[in-house]
């Protein structure tokens, strides 16, 4: 059942290959071809006629093109053999581009059809060919079928509506009848139509994928009596089309968060700004990839500067032309109605241009007398900034030169400073952002708004923060600010920035030794070891050497009483190592690292993992003995072969014999003993989980059974 039927009067018509018509009774009109000499332009069509989708192949069929009732082209039906015909038509026009109507005389029905959809004449165009002709569709009973194009799958986040869909963009309709839009109700979705606009929201709590069937029903009306209202006319032979739209709702998750915020930076003229590791400042988002972006903050000058009265005072002998896009970083294009661009040679104005409202470009004509190779500087008065921006040297004047085009404009960027945000994604997760100085003479401040966004749903999940970058002439213009993460008015001596003005979240003193705990000081711990199943995973075999390195302080004290930045240990038990790092200011902080030590006891029945028989075997010494943590763990389930590459014993007890079970649905065979190696099973059972002839024990090595051991199949 379809609901929410809504009339849509402003419809989009079909693409040109599927044409509507008006049908009327007539005899052969005996059209006369036009005299081509009376027209300036021509084009050619090779066409075929389809009636209700069936090719019409009659030598007396005729196709004619008209402009305001004047015939502009008449087709000749040419036989291709096998009863097939093509209509070869030369059409004429007085304009290079024009709109023409089509009429078709169909011999079999004896009717003339006026094709409702016009064609666009294009000079020298050749449309269709013998093998792939231009199809002119006509239909009986004045009723052409409609169809709906596929609608892309829709995506949203839990709690947010889907973007609205204008279904008329997907409607292919040859004629001009109004259309009613409806849908089949879906219990997971709340849907409605406003005209042809479909709005959809998932019900509260729904996540996953679901579908909605949408229908377009053509309201083709009978003629009706004179004076009869349109709404009262009978609907006849309604054409309709359905399309199924897939809607995906993703479970909500935490958005990005700038914490701490990106601090301001201040430098002296001639220095460089520090590269910013954006991932150091966004610490909440847990998805695989994140997107970063920025916008310059466009602020009015204080006090504002009035628009300049630039005027060209001389008539030039020569000109050069520049089609330019005027930016302030690649992220912002000047677009204020008061913007004006001017070119100068010295102090003389040699060109003025205003922004084109259609494409946002400036068409700057630069003219002068005998100034070849002179330096041309560019000034922009920004209506948004209420200030005049200057670029001292852009290019040299060359008579009749052309820089840029509408398709590829010449870029003029007035930003003195611009960040370079890394592209998405970054493989190692390190998003380093350099801040480039574009104008080496610039002194002052530029502010930016930085965005951290979810790449999939950037409109819903994002955070933003502002940072200002300034360049000063003298060190007296810069102040050191210290981070105050806990808001107590005291600054962290280990985290500071230079800036030209106050920085949010920073103070001028460095008196805090416990600024939000882990921030004073920051500690990094790294572990180096080669033992166990994988290197540097903080998991080792008992007694293996481990090097632990700490950074971030001036002095170090470990829980082992060692005082070096790097310590070497040989743990025999799982445990943690803690270091206390102290700065010369007296501020200190502590951090721990856990080291897992694999012993000789199986504490995990899984095929692999910490405490499994496989991992214990990896670490056991030559001629070592492996036991089970009985009675808690009394079995091992192998889903892949277990390779015995050392002399080893596996022991249980007579009353509690652990089982080594082999799942042959996954494992090719059970235990493989390598050459010159001996496996001793003492009070350990060996079990096949399937009743078949798979091999439990194989290899050139030796198997020794001690005391009680059962080998059986389930």
BAGUPA-318099 format. One record per residue (C-alpha): residue in three letters; x, y, z. Coordinates in steps of 0.001 Angstrom, whole numbers, padded with zeros to 6 digits, always signed. Layout:
N
AlaXYZ...
END
This chain:
714
Unk+000000+000000+000000Unk+001387+003390-000947Unk+000992+006392+001378Unk+001631+010152+001350Unk+000452+010922-002189Unk+001420+014463-003177Unk+000835+016243-006492Unk+003909+017600-008263Unk+003130+020108-011036Unk+006694+021317-011759Unk+008154+018156-013264Unk+011482+017448-014879Unk+011069+016017-018354Unk+012754+013002-019881Unk+016161+012864-021423Unk+016076+013537-025174Unk+016170+009932-026258Unk+012781+009188-024642Unk+010221+011574-026111Unk+006596+012354-025339Unk+003948+013319-027923Unk+000502+014637-028729Unk-001502+012351-031002Unk-004050+013580-033583Unk-005936+011965-036469Unk-004703+012930-039917Unk-004030+011771-043404Unk-000544+011818-044904Unk+000478+015493-044533Unk+002745+015312-047598Unk+005292+017629-046008Unk+007714+019429-048344Unk+011419+019563-047532Unk+012822+023097-046901Unk+015243+024850-049259Unk+018579+024641-047433Unk+020061+027610-049299Unk+017898+029946-047271Unk+019567+029011-043995Unk+023014+029679-042562Unk+023361+026574-040390Unk+022605+022863-040710Unk+022852+019586-038770Unk+022078+015942-039463Unk+020074+013207-037745Unk+019891+009482-038465Unk+016747+008307-036675Unk+014312+005480-036235Unk+010691+005544-035059Unk+009423+003419-032171Unk+005705+003104-031433Unk+005265+002015-027807Unk+008802+000642-027908Unk+008326-001332-031139Unk+010355-000189-034192Unk+008185+001132-037012Unk+009606+000146-040394Unk+007364+001533-043108Unk+008673+003288-046201Unk+005845+005822-045939Unk+006582+006846-042341Unk+007805+010450-042182Unk+009717+012598-039658Unk+009727+016395-039855Unk+011370+019138-037764Unk+009655+022510-037258Unk+010392+025985-035875Unk+007277+028057-035091Unk+005311+026072-037678Unk+007967+026422-040406Unk+009387+023119-041624Unk+013153+022953-041060Unk+013898+019349-041990Unk+012211+016322-043552Unk+013479+012756-043324Unk+013865+010250-046095Unk+013121+006645-045139Unk+015961+004503-046470Unk+015679+000722-046474Unk+018511-001219-044841Unk+017129-004531-046037Unk+015345-007151-043935Unk+012420-004729-043583Unk+014434-002153-041559Unk+014451+001579-042268Unk+016444+004611-041132Unk+015342+008216-041539Unk+018130+010466-042806Unk+017282+014095-041995Unk+019138+017351-042664Unk+017746+020171-040515Unk+018366+023883-040952Unk+018442+026927-038687Unk+019213+030630-038699Unk+020993+030341-035328Unk+023949+028189-034288Unk+021879+026875-031371Unk+018108+026658-031638Unk+015106+024670-030373Unk+013022+022673-032867Unk+009833+020595-032617Unk+009319+017112-034127Unk+006275+015649-035851Unk+005910+012033-036990Unk+003513+010670-039609Unk+002917+007007-038814Unk+001613+005180-041872Unk+000152+002114-040099Unk-002059+004130-037743Unk-002616+006976-040217Unk-001856+009491-037485Unk+000456+012470-037083Unk+002168+012609-033682Unk+003529+015873-032305Unk+006541+014909-030202Unk+006231+017012-027091Unk+009884+017144-026108Unk+011768+019520-028445Unk+015305+018911-029649Unk+018228+021297-029348Unk+019712+022141-032741Unk+023500+022403-032719Unk+025312+023568-035838Unk+027217+020856-037741Unk+025966+018257-035281Unk+025574+014635-036344Unk+023168+012740-034101Unk+022783+008971-034424Unk+024186+006552-036946Unk+022952+003547-038924Unk+023867+001062-036199Unk+022857+003283-033268Unk+020128+005632-034542Unk+018483+008452-032638Unk+015220+006970-031329Unk+012015+008993-031644Unk+009434+007386-029352Unk+005708+007768-029942Unk+002901+006146-027961Unk-000773+005246-028524Unk-003576+006815-026505Unk-001442+009838-025687Unk+000123+008082-022702Unk+003898+007542-022540Unk+005442+005371-019792Unk+007534+006915-017065Unk+010453+005494-015096Unk+012592+006270-012080Unk+016371+006181-012202Unk+018261+004401-009371Unk+018699+006519-006255Unk+022105+006191-004520Unk+022134+004537-001105Unk+021573+007018+001718Unk+023634+007186+004909Unk+023219+008923+008239Unk+024221+008668+011866Unk+021883+007493+014600Unk+019767+010421+015788Unk+020135+012494+012592Unk+017740+012767+009650Unk+018821+011656+006185Unk+019511+014420+003646Unk+016316+015343+001794Unk+015962+013818-001709Unk+014375+015663-004626Unk+012797+012699-006413Unk+012044+014775-009517Unk+015772+014600-010257Unk+015366+010828-010790Unk+012088+010981-012767Unk+012210+010242-016498Unk+008883+011476-017912Unk+008263+012132-021614Unk+005023+014089-021223Unk+003891+016933-019003Unk+001253+015306-016804Unk+001520+016028-013066Unk+002889+013276-010829Unk+001831+012048-007394Unk+004572+010754-005101Unk+003984+007995-002565Unk+005835+005288-000653Unk+005268+001930+000985Unk+005453+002384+004783Unk+008530+000966+006505Unk+008337+000377+010297Unk+011956+001489+010712Unk+011535+004834+008936Unk+009464+008004+009253Unk+008964+009350+005734Unk+007017+012207+004164Unk+006732+014089+000878Unk+006556+017838+000362Unk+005956+018092-003355Unk+008681+015909-004844Unk+010975+016341-001814Unk+011319+013142+000216Unk+012256+013521+003904Unk+013255+010420+005868Unk+014219+009870+009514Unk+014919+006551+011225Unk+012821+005700+014269Unk+014510+006120+017637Unk+016922+003279+018388Unk+017098+001839+014878Unk+020502+001154+013357Unk+021457-000920+010348Unk+020121-001100+006812Unk+016560-000918+005549Unk+014747+000017+002333Unk+011894+002237+001211Unk+009898+001716-001987Unk+008945+005034-003604Unk+006359+005332-006383Unk+005731+008050-008963Unk+002201+007929-010383Unk+001418+009998-013464Unk-001902+011855-013262Unk-002921+011672-016968Unk-006360+013287-017170Unk-009329+012930-019543Unk-010163+016080-021506Unk-013183+016983-019337Unk-016162+019117-020197Unk-015918+022828-020758Unk-015887+024597-017399Unk-015139+021381-015490Unk-012476+021798-012793Unk-009153+020050-013372Unk-009408+018142-010090Unk-012760+016626-011065Unk-011543+015045-014313Unk-011272+011275-014443Unk-007860+009694-014218Unk-007219+007304-017105Unk-004470+004736-017731Unk-002208+005947-014921Unk+001469+005263-015606Unk+003630+004603-012541Unk+007199+003655-011678Unk+008824+002353-008498Unk+012323+002615-007128Unk+013785+001011-003998Unk+016056+003257-001927Unk+018448+001769+000631Unk+018881+003676+003895Unk+021802+002986+006265Unk+021889+004149+009891Unk+025220+003922+011722Unk+025344+003617+015515Unk+026463+006853+017117Unk+030016+007203+018418Unk+032102+009878+020080Unk+032920+012902+017911Unk+036379+014461+017580Unk+037426+016748+020412Unk+040233+019295+020590Unk+041711+018702+024048Unk+043963+020460+024621Unk+043249+023173+022058Unk+045874+024170+019502Unk+047856+027015+021101Unk+048803+030303+019465Unk+052343+030783+018186Unk+054510+033880+017964Unk+057891+034194+016237Unk+060345+036879+015233Unk+060631+038080+011648Unk+062826+035621+009740Unk+061996+032615+011951Unk+059710+029685+011148Unk+056610+028463+012957Unk+056732+025071+014663Unk+055080+022213+012797Unk+051909+021187+014632Unk+051148+017512+015265Unk+047361+017747+015062Unk+046974+014267+016559Unk+048530+015595+019796Unk+045564+017929+020268Unk+042624+015724+019223Unk+042396+012875+021733Unk+038833+011534+021733Unk+037992+010262+018242Unk+038466+006478+018007Unk+037575+005750+014352Unk+040260+004445+011929Unk+040666+007782+010144Unk+040045+011428+010921Unk+039863+014488+008687Unk+041424+017851+009538Unk+040688+021168+007879Unk+040850+024899+008487Unk+039440+028268+007474Unk+041073+031681+007887Unk+039172+033930+010267Unk+038211+037056+008300Unk+037889+039959+010713Unk+037350+043694+010175Unk+040290+046024+010643Unk+040049+048268+013690Unk+039517+051067+012936Unk+038051+050134+009520Unk+039577+051548+006354Unk+037265+053293+003874Unk+037208+052034+000268Unk+039976+053690-001802Unk+039214+055989-004710Unk+041367+054210-007288Unk+041154+055666-010787Unk+042942+055139-014099Unk+044142+058546-015299Unk+045874+057661-018587Unk+044688+056057-021809Unk+046979+053072-022411Unk+048692+052299-025686Unk+048858+048551-024940Unk+047173+046159-022534Unk+047631+042773-020968Unk+044762+040744-019498Unk+044529+038672-016353Unk+041640+036385-015402Unk+042225+035758-011714Unk+040775+034051-008702Unk+041563+036089-005578Unk+042079+034030-002416Unk+043071+034335+001208Unk+044632+030871+001564Unk+043265+028137-000734Unk+040308+027765+001666Unk+038791+031242+001214Unk+037856+033247-001886Unk+037048+036950-001531Unk+033358+037477-002341Unk+032190+040733-000719Unk+030247+043111-002940Unk+032658+045957-002045Unk+035804+044058-003086Unk+037886+045816-005742Unk+041160+044710-007319Unk+043745+047151-008711Unk+047051+046805-010543Unk+049891+049295-009992Unk+053177+050157-011615Unk+054872+052190-008971Unk+052146+054505-007642Unk+050207+054610-010923Unk+046920+052719-011177Unk+047075+050723-014432Unk+044063+048438-014020Unk+040885+048041-011948Unk+038534+045049-011769Unk+035459+044039-009797Unk+034323+040549-008888Unk+032152+038790-011460Unk+028994+037773-009603Unk+028481+034640-011712Unk+031854+032878-011401Unk+033601+034926-008689Unk+036553+035812-010941Unk+038195+039167-011672Unk+038779+040173-015284Unk+041673+042603-014918Unk+042838+044598-017942Unk+046234+046195-017295Unk+047277+048963-019637Unk+050104+051468-019811Unk+052542+053269-022065Unk+056071+051959-022639Unk+056416+050067-019377Unk+057535+046704-020779Unk+059000+044431-018074Unk+057908+046810-015324Unk+056961+045171-012009Unk+053197+045009-011529Unk+051945+045020-007940Unk+048396+044103-006956Unk+046180+045617-004275Unk+042812+044410-003048Unk+040361+046347-000967Unk+038453+043724+001018Unk+034923+044684+001961Unk+034875+041939+004606Unk+038166+043028+006207Unk+037654+046769+005638Unk+041328+046860+004739Unk+043655+047078+001724Unk+045907+044086+001088Unk+049050+044343-001047Unk+051232+041948-003008Unk+054348+043855-004078Unk+055277+041787-007118Unk+053086+039367-009063Unk+054393+039509-012650Unk+056102+041777-015164Unk+054093+043816-017634Unk+054124+042352-021135Unk+051941+043980-023833Unk+049121+041722-025072Unk+050015+038923-022648Unk+047161+036861-021194Unk+047329+035214-017777Unk+044610+032723-016807Unk+041200+031859-018202Unk+037728+031211-016862Unk+038497+027469-016796Unk+041995+027859-015324Unk+042233+031253-013593Unk+045468+032838-012432Unk+045565+032532-008620Unk+046426+035555-006498Unk+046607+034719-002785Unk+046816+037619-000318Unk+047292+035434+002787Unk+050706+036071+004384Unk+050493+032829+006404Unk+048846+029509+005482Unk+048703+026125+007235Unk+049125+022964+005165Unk+046706+020327+006469Unk+047744+016743+005568Unk+045554+014824+003178Unk+043303+012037+004384Unk+044236+009384+005305Unk+047686+009389+006865Unk+049010+005844+007118Unk+050946+006237+010383Unk+048307+008372+012134Unk+050726+011294+012512Unk+049066+014406+011096Unk+051865+016971+010991Unk+050755+020429+009856Unk+053429+022932+008835Unk+052513+026615+008924Unk+054052+028340+005894Unk+055016+032000+005694Unk+054040+033208+002225Unk+054985+036871+002679Unk+058513+037035+004086Unk+058057+040746+004948Unk+054809+040295+006859Unk+054569+041484+010463Unk+051284+040978+012283Unk+048759+038285+013187Unk+046570+035859+011228Unk+043917+033729+012958Unk+042577+030367+011777Unk+039735+028080+012780Unk+040828+024437+012779Unk+038379+021561+012350Unk+038641+017920+013402Unk+035963+015981+011523Unk+034611+012481+011113Unk+035273+011709+007403Unk+031950+009862+007018Unk+029652+012302+008817Unk+031563+015614+008948Unk+028324+017605+009190Unk+027421+015909+012486Unk+030645+014843+014205Unk+033286+017546+014453Unk+034998+019991+016777Unk+036649+023328+016103Unk+039213+025533+017772Unk+040918+028839+016961Unk+044623+029625+016917Unk+046504+032807+016038Unk+049940+032993+014424Unk+051881+036202+014715Unk+055210+037544+013492Unk+056937+040299+015477Unk+059952+042514+014764Unk+061262+042554+018354Unk+061375+039918+021104Unk+059775+042447+023455Unk+056550+042008+021479Unk+056405+038281+022363Unk+055344+036798+025704Unk+055858+033266+027065Unk+052600+031650+028179Unk+052335+028407+030190Unk+049543+025873+029897Unk+046979+025900+032708Unk+045114+022670+031964Unk+043394+022434+035366Unk+042253+026071+035374Unk+043794+026962+038730Unk+045589+030047+037374Unk+048986+028381+037641Unk+051010+027415+034565Unk+052767+024162+033716Unk+056486+024908+033320Unk+056939+022021+030840Unk+054313+023249+028331Unk+054738+026778+027018Unk+054273+028866+023869Unk+055445+032229+022597Unk+052631+034494+021449Unk+051909+038135+020670Unk+048805+038263+022884Unk+047061+036223+025578Unk+046372+032579+024731Unk+043173+030816+025906Unk+044031+028145+028482Unk+047511+029608+029147Unk+048900+031956+031807Unk+052097+033966+032211Unk+053394+032142+035351Unk+054970+028662+035559Unk+054146+027847+039167Unk+052132+024615+038763Unk+053806+021305+039548Unk+050662+019142+039269Unk+048850+020678+036310Unk+046157+018056+035692Unk+048462+015256+036856Unk+049831+013624+033708Unk+050623+016959+032084Unk+053467+017760+034481Unk+055754+016494+033085Unk+054837+014438+030041Unk+056449+010972+030032Unk+057018+008565+027169Unk+057915+004940+027859Unk+059155+002507+025209Unk+059956-001199+025553Unk+062550-003115+023531Unk+062513-006941+023665Unk+062819-009805+021195Unk+061367-012648+023250Unk+058036-014454+022913Unk+055759-014671+019908Unk+056353-011082+018703Unk+059049-008464+019391Unk+058340-005275+021365Unk+054813-006356+022379Unk+055605-006161+026138Unk+055228-009974+026328Unk+058320-012094+026977Unk+059519-015528+028001Unk+060556-015858+031620Unk+063965-014374+032338Unk+064433-012766+028925Unk+066144-009348+028753Unk+063979-006220+028424Unk+065113-002613+027914Unk+062714+000128+029077Unk+063374+003750+028051Unk+061796+006832+029655Unk+061880+010393+028276Unk+060391+013699+029328Unk+062320+014686+032453Unk+065633+015720+033906Unk+065996+012895+036451Unk+064492+009420+036785Unk+063729+006986+039618Unk+062441+003480+038823Unk+060529+001060+041053Unk+063663-001120+040775Unk+065671+001718+042443Unk+067564+002331+039201Unk+068094+005990+038265Unk+069006+005870+034574Unk+066681+006910+031753Unk+067149+003414+030269Unk+067020+000284+032443Unk+067588-003402+031628Unk+065587-006069+033497Unk+065004-009846+033246Unk+061493-010438+034659Unk+060473-013940+035731Unk+056943-012943+036729Unk+054291-010743+035138Unk+054369-007282+036675Unk+054780-003543+036131Unk+057737-001167+036199Unk+057134+002417+037316Unk+059312+005475+036741Unk+059046+008841+038466Unk+060273+011674+036260Unk+061307+014995+037765Unk+062045+018353+036130Unk+064650+020822+037364Unk+061711+022992+038481Unk+060772+020266+040956Unk+057629+019139+039125Unk+057380+015369+038852Unk+055138+012706+037438Unk+054995+008916+037300Unk+054125+006356+034658Unk+054082+002548+034553Unk+054456-000140+031910Unk+053259-003742+032259Unk+055431-006680+031170Unk+053671-010015+030682Unk+055894-013033+031403Unk+055005-016380+029839Unk+055673-019203+032319Unk+055543-023001+032176Unk+051882-023417+033184Unk+049029-023530+030648Unk+046338-021067+031801Unk+044367-020691+028552Unk+042612-023528+026675Unk+042545-021622+023360Unk+044601-022582+020315Unk+046861-019523+020809Unk+047260-016450+023006Unk+048778-015597+026350Unk+048959-018666+028602Unk+048026-021105+025820Unk+049905-024382+025294Unk+051272-022993+022031Unk+052714-019851+023708Unk+054055-021795+026699Unk+055763-024202+024281Unk+057271-021180+022480Unk+058930-020063+025724Unk+059723-023353+027537Unk+063411-024146+027896Unk+064986-027242+026298Unk+064001-030353+028352Unk+061491-028230+030259Unk+058250-029452+031820Unk+054840-027938+030987Unk+051930-028336+033410Unk+048292-027215+033437Unk+046561-024860+035888Unk+044425-027717+037217Unk+041559-027933+037877Unk+040654-024521+036353Unk+042243-025278+032980Unk+042222-028926+031980Unk+042292-028869+028185Unk+043753-027315+025040Unk+041730-027059+021820Unk+043985-027003+018757Unk+042598-025506+015559Unk+045978-025599+013789Unk+048946-028004+014034Unk+051200-027753+017094Unk+054895-027912+016130Unk+057206-029450+018766Unk+060726-028211+017993Unk+062400-028931+021336Unk+062641-031745+023879Unk+059748-031138+026248Unk+057427-032898+028682Unk+053735-032167+029259Unk+052520-033408+032662Unk+049142-033912+034281Unk+048129-036030+037251Unk+046562-039483+037372Unk+043345-038097+038843Unk+043233-034941+036664Unk+044568-035723+033224Unk+044399-032655+030937Unk+043278-033226+027351Unk+044879-031970+024136Unk+041927-031854+021733Unk+042348-031444+017969Unk+039542-029886+015887Unk+040113-031437+012446Unk+037445-029221+010935Unk+040140-026549+011113Unk+043461-028293+011725Unk+045164-030358+008997Unk+046752-032571+011627Unk+047455-032531+015355Unk+050932-032549+016879Unk+054039-032588+014659Unk+057289-033626+016375Unk+060372-032457+014506Unk+063492-034488+013864Unk+065648-035476+016884Unk+063070-034065+019317Unk+061226-036003+022006Unk+057760-035203+023348Unk+056831-036866+026651Unk+053135-037054+027553Unk+052677-037947+031224Unk+049073-038350+032351Unk+047876-036288+029358Unk+045108-037494+027002Unk+045118-036847+023247Unk+041644-036463+021700Unk+040315-036140+018126Unk+037084-034137+018116Unk+035928-035868+014895Unk+035438-039564+014181Unk+037730-039918+011184Unk+041214-041002+010212Unk+042998-037664+010691Unk+046532-037876+012078Unk+046855-036895+015722Unk+050633-037388+015987Unk+053122-037138+013126Unk+056725-036199+012316Unk+060166-037821+012470Unk+060636-037108+016189Unk+059835-039347+019155Unk+056712-039618+021334Unk+057069-041098+024826Unk+053996-042086+026866Unk+054450-042062+030656Unk+052000-043453+033202Unk+048420-042994+031961Unk+047563-041445+028579Unk+044474-042096+026481Unk+044301-041459+022752Unk+040728-041498+021462Unk+038201-040022+019026Unk+034911-038384+019960
END
